Amino acid sequence: MSGICGPHRLQTSTPERVRFHHSANVFKSMATTLGTLSYGTDVTIDIEDAEHFSSYSLSLPLVGEQELSKNGSVVKSNRDQGVIISPNENQMLAISGDCRKVQVVITRAAMRVSLESMLQRPLDMPLRFEPVMDAVDGASASWWRMARYFIAELEHSNELYKQVAFTRDIESSLIKGLILAQPNNYSEELRNVLGVKLPHYLIRAKQYIHDNAREALHLEDIEVAAGVSRFKLLEAFKKYFALSPMVYLKKYRLNAVRQEILEHDSVRNISAIAMGWGFTHLGRFSAEYRKLFDESPSMTLQRNEARRMRGV
């Protein structure tokens, strides 16, 4: 579980009764994990190293109950009410011995990439959700029904769900659906931003970058593709993305490298992948990758390979 969620401490007064069971599948595009989890006895999950807890962990009991302690308050969770454990926050989750729950784990990097795409700008603070997630009414209940549907399908037969071309959009829908369904510190901005359409010349420039990201692109090329002056192009990228066109290109390439590492079934040369996406200075690439995703490229590869070997 530390490999999936990040470092945490498991405590129990009856270690001899632990009957840990975790059944899950991973959508490879952004490493989202869906499944069921039980411990067989009363346990407490303590997030000590909140800074390095690498994922958002959402859980909804099918039977039993759990309690989330955070900022001096305690939230009860049962089949009608799920909870979200977020990174960068100290919290403790007490799980009853009879609890069997649905669990969805979304990496911090995937959540950030999706939210930045929706906001059309980089994040200036970590994404934080309201910890209680209604499973009976409203948009959050719809999200839980969708998650449980995909978990049931994966348990029944995952042949179709092995196809990344199919699951990529499902995974994106799960992540974006969560961001829209569950109140968070970006909800108000999202409501304002999503009603705004990009200028047609900015759409052309963005599409040109996506289509030619493996090539040696220059600002002049993007300018010609957009069909506007450099000043207008730079102004639009700053207004809608808070990035220059070339920084936007770099972030797109970094995300493409990460996706290729996650989607591949066997160990590959990271340098070859990076160079295939236009990175010629590998030391700088590694530093920029770590800055964006909070882990090195080799850590992404090792974690993905460990999951593949476990058959998760």
N, C-alpha and C positions, 0 to 999 in steps of 0.2 A: 504493500500500500504506500510505503514511502517512495517507492519508485514511480508510482502513478501520481500521487498527490503532492509529495514533497516531505521534508523531515517533520516528524511528530513523535510524541511519546504515547505509548499504550500502557495503561495502568489497570490492574484488576486485583481484587483480594482473593480470587479463586483461580489462579493460573492453571490448575490441573483440570478445570472444567472448560477451558477454551476449546471451542470447536469451530475454528475459523473457516468460513466458506465464502469465496468470491468467484462469481461467474460473470464474465464480462467480455465484450468485444470492443475493438478500437476502430474508429473511423480514421483512416490513415492520413487524410488530407491535412488535418490539424490536430491529430492525436486525441480526439475526444473519446472518452471511455464511457460505455453504457453497460449497466448490469445490475446484479443483486448482490447483497452483502449481509452476512450475519457472523456473530462471534460466539454464540452459544452460552455466554455468561455475561454478567454485568461488567462493562468495561468503560473506561474514560479515555477519550482522545484529547491530549493536551498539545496545543500548538505553541511550542516554546520559541522556536526560531521563525517568527512570523515573516521576517524579511525574505527568507528563502523558501517559504511554503509556496510552491510553484503553480498552484492551480486553484480554481474555484470548485468546491465540492458540494454538490446538491444532493440531498437525500430525503426520501419520503418513506416512512414505515409502511409496509404492507400489513404487518402485525406488530404488536408491541409498541414501545414508545422510546423517545429520547429527549434530552434536555440540553439546550445550548446556553452556556453562560458567557456573557460578553458585556464588557463595560459596566459591570455591577448588576446587570439584570439577567433574569433567567427566562428562556422561552421554551415552552413545551411543544413537542412535535409528535404527531400521531398520523394515522392514515388520512386525516383531513387537512394536515398542515405540515409542509416540508420546511427545511431550513437550508440556508446557504452558509458555508464556511468560506470566507474570502481571504486571499493573501494579504499580507501587510497588517493584519489585525490579530491581537492576542485573544484567544477564545478557547473554550473547553466544551467538549461534547460528551455527555454521559448517555450510554446506550444500554437499555435493559437486556437481560439475557435472552428473552423470548423475541427480541426484535429482529425481524428480517425486513430489509429495506431496499428500495430502488435507489441506485446511486448513479449520478452523472457527473463526470469530472471533465472540466474544460480548462485547458492550460491558460495561464495568465497571458502568454504571448498571443494565442489565438483570439482571446477575448479582446486584447488591445488592438490587434490588427482589424478585427471586425468593427469595433467601435470607431476606430479612426476612419475606416472606410465610410461609415454612416455619417460621421461628423464632418468628414472631408478636411480634417486637420489632425495634427498630432495631439496626444493627450497631455494636459498640463498637471494632472493629478491622477492617482490610481482610481480605477473604477470600484465603487463600493455599493453593494446592494443592501436594501432592507433585508434583514436576516430571515424574516418569516415569509413563507411562500404558500399562499392559499391553494389547496388542491380540490376545492369544492366549487367555487364560483370565480368568474372573471377570466381575464387573459392568462393569469398564471396557472389556473386549473386547466385551461386548454393546452398550455405548454406541457404540463405533467401528463396529460392524456396522450399527447403526441410522443413524448419520450417513452412512455410505457408501451405504446404501440410498436415502436421500433425495437425495443428490448424484446418484446414477445416474438416479433418477426425474426430477429437474430437468433433467438433460442430455437425457433422452429426450423428454420433453414436460412443459412447465411450465404448461399451461393450467389444470389444477385448482389448482396451487400459486400462482396469481395471486390466488386468493380468500382474503382475509384472514380471513374467518370460519372457513375450513378450516385455514389455516396457523398461526393464533394458538395453538391447542392443541398443534400439533406443535412449535412453537418453545418453548413453555413446557415440554413434555416433554423436549426436548433440554437445556435449561438445568437444570431440576430433576434430570433423570437424571444429568447430569454432577456436580452437587453431591452427590448420593447415592452415585454409583459411585466417584468418585475421592477418596481420603483428603485431608482438608483440616483446617484449624485449628478448624472448627466441627462436625466429624463426630460427636464424642462428644455434644455438646449436641443435635444433630439426632436422634440415636438416642433420647435421653430425651424430647425435646419431641414427637416425632411420635406417641408413644403417648398423648398428652394430648388430650382432647376439650374444646372450648369449652363453657361453660355455655349453656343454651338461650336465656337472655335476652340474652347477649352476641351470639349468632348473629343474633337478631332485630334488635338494635341495628346490627350491622355491615351486615346486608342492607338495613336502612332507609337507612343512609348511602349505600350503593352505588346504591340505586334512586332516591334523591332528591338526589344530589350536585350537580345543576345548579340546584337551588332554594336559596333563602335559608334555610338551616337554622340552628336555634338548639339549644342544649343541652337546653332544655325539650322540644323535639320528639323528640330521640333518647331522652330519659328516658321519655317517654310510650310510644314504640314498644317500648322494652325491657320496660316494665311492672314496673320495680323502682325503688327509691329512688335519688336522685342519688348518695348516698354509695356505695351498692353498685355502681352503674354505673361511677363513677370508679375505684373500687377494682379492678374487673374489668379495665377498660381498662389500668390501670397494671400489673396483674399479668401479663396475657397479651400486651399490645402495647407496654408501657413508654411509652405515649402517652396523652394525654387524648383524649376523643372528638372534640373540635374540631381538635386537631392531626392525628388520624387522618384526619378529613375533608379537611383541607388537603393531606396527602400523597396521598390518593386522587385529589383533583382535579388535582394537579400531574402525577401519573402518567398521568391521562386526557388532559391537554393534550399531553404528550409523545407518547403513542400516536397521537393524532389528527394531530399534525405528521408523524410517521413513516409513517402509513398513507396519507396523502393523496398523490395522484399529481401535483398541481400546487401551485405556490406559493400560499399563502393568507395572509391577514392574521392574524398571531399574536395581536394584540390582540383580534380578534373571537373567536378560539378560546378565549382565556383568559377573556374576559367571558362566553362561553357556558357556562363551567364555574364561574361564580360569583366570579371575581376582578374586583374593582372598582378596586383600586389597582394600576395596571400596573407602576409602579416597584417596589413591594414584591413583586409577583408575579415579576418578572424576577430580583430578588435571591434570592428563595426557590427559584426554579427552578435558578439557578446553584449554590446551596449544595447542593441535593439531587443534581444530575446532573453536576456538575463542568464545565458548559458553559452558555452563555446559550441562550435559546430560538432566537435568530437563528442561532447556530452549529449547532444541531440541524437547523434548516430548510435552511441552506446545504449542510451535509454530505449530507443526504438528497437534495436537488436535484442535487448534483454526482453522486451515485451513479446517480440516475435518468437524467441526461444521458449518463452513460457506458454506460447500458444494462446495468448490473450487477444 
